[in-house]
Amino acid sequence: MGALPKIRISLTRRRRKRAHYLRLKMPTMIHCPNCDKQRLSHHVCPHCGQYKKQQVFEVSEDE
């Protein structure tokens, strides 16, 4: 015979337990030190093309 719960867990309590790993998390955004626009941390800035004060790629002005 397997273990059975002594009392019923309410819908609110069950949903609150699950909520911490089911919610969507916003990505961590930081300010680029070169152009001062927001970018993802540990990623190349899409506005100026720099990462850790090094030019990674050239950004065209057509965009």
N, C-alpha and C positions, 0 to 999 in steps of 0.2 A: 504494500500500500504506500503510495507516494505522499509527500508532504502537501497539505492543503492550507490555504490561507484561513486564518481565524475569523477575520472580518473582511468585508468587501471594501476595496479601494474606490473612492468616489472618482468621478470623471475629472473633476478639478485637480485632485491630488495626482492622478495618473498623468494628466497632461502637463502639470507643472514639473514633474520628474523628467519627462521627455523633452521639455522645452529647451534645456540648456545645450543640447547637442543637435537639435533640429533647426534652430534659428539660423538665418543667413547672416554672415558676418561681412561687414564692409572692409574692403582692402585698406591696408595702411598707406595713407598718402602723406608725403612730405613735400617741403618746398625745395625746389632746385636751387642750389647756391649760385648758379650762373644766371638764370633768367627769372628766378623767383616765382615760377609757376608750379602748380602742384603736379606731382608725378608719383608713381608707385615706388616704394622703397626697394632698393637693390635692383633697379631697372634703369635703363637708359632713358633720359628725358626725351619725350617725343617732340618737344618744342624747339630745343636747341641742339640735341644730339650728343650731349656730354654725359659721362659717367665717371665719377671720382676725379674730376677736373681734367679729364682726357677726352679729346674729340673722338667719338666712335664712328659717327657717320654725318654726312652733310645733309642739312635740311633745306629743301627747295622752298623758295618764297612763293611758289604758285599756289600753295594750299592755303 
